[in-house]
Amino acid sequence: MNYFVYIIVGGVRFFLYALELMMFARAILSWIIPETDSPIVGFLVMMTEPVIFPIRALLSRIEAFNAFPIDISFMVAYMLLVFLSAALPNVAI
């Protein structure tokens, strides 16, 4: 049973870490190569937008965030991923 939990937690941790890296790469590339049709940027947007879009939709309902000059939803989504990966238990075999 302990091996099963170890594999599941390890898989979830790997997925969250990969998503964090993709979001970080998307942020860096948006500063370097803004508004491009690059396949790399398209892939990063396709993989990270399902995480960011629900938070963006939720924050758009709050009037104070509508006039903000930067995309707060991206930072909120990234921080949620960091907190989720930190909240995973450390399982040892």
C-alpha positions in Angstrom: 0.0 0.0 0.0 2.9 2.4 0.8 4.3 1.9 -2.7 1.0 2.9 -4.3 0.9 6.1 -2.3 4.5 6.8 -3.1 3.8 6.4 -6.8 0.7 8.6 -6.8 2.3 11.4 -4.8 5.4 11.2 -6.9 3.3 11.4 -10.1 1.3 14.4 -8.8 4.4 16.1 -7.6 6.1 15.6 -11.1 3.0 16.9 -12.9 2.8 20.0 -10.7 6.5 20.7 -11.1 6.3 20.3 -14.9 3.3 22.7 -14.9 5.3 25.2 -12.8 8.2 25.0 -15.2 5.9 25.5 -18.2 4.2 28.6 -16.6 7.7 30.0 -15.8 8.8 29.5 -19.4 5.6 31.0 -20.7 6.2 34.1 -18.5 9.8 34.5 -19.6 9.0 34.0 -23.3 6.1 36.5 -23.1 8.7 39.2 -22.1 11.3 38.1 -24.8 9.0 37.2 -27.7 5.7 39.0 -27.2 2.7 38.1 -29.5 4.3 35.4 -31.7 3.0 32.4 -33.5 5.9 30.3 -32.3 5.0 26.6 -31.8 6.8 26.6 -28.5 4.7 29.5 -27.2 1.6 27.9 -28.6 2.4 24.6 -26.8 3.0 26.5 -23.5 -0.2 28.4 -23.8 -2.2 25.2 -24.6 -0.7 23.4 -21.6 -1.0 26.3 -19.0 -4.2 28.1 -20.1 -6.6 25.4 -18.5 -5.0 26.3 -15.1 -5.1 30.0 -15.6 -8.5 30.5 -17.3 -10.7 29.6 -14.3 -8.8 31.9 -12.0 -8.9 34.7 -14.6 -12.7 34.2 -14.9 -13.1 34.3 -11.1 -10.9 37.4 -10.7 -12.7 39.2 -13.6 -15.8 39.3 -11.4 -13.9 41.4 -8.8 -14.0 45.0 -9.9 -10.6 46.0 -8.3 -8.7 43.5 -10.5 -10.3 44.7 -13.8 -8.3 47.9 -13.9 -5.0 46.3 -12.9 -2.3 46.7 -15.6 -0.8 43.2 -15.2 -2.3 39.7 -15.3 -2.8 38.8 -11.6 -4.5 35.5 -12.5 -1.2 34.2 -13.9 0.6 34.9 -10.6 -2.3 33.5 -8.5 -2.3 30.3 -10.5 1.5 30.0 -10.2 1.3 30.5 -6.4 -1.5 28.0 -6.1 0.7 25.4 -7.9 3.6 26.1 -5.6 1.4 25.8 -2.5 -0.2 22.6 -3.7 3.2 21.0 -4.4 4.4 22.1 -1.0 1.3 20.7 0.7 1.9 17.2 -0.7 3.1 14.8 2.0 6.6 13.5 2.0 6.2 9.7 1.7 9.0 7.4 2.3 9.1 3.8 1.2 
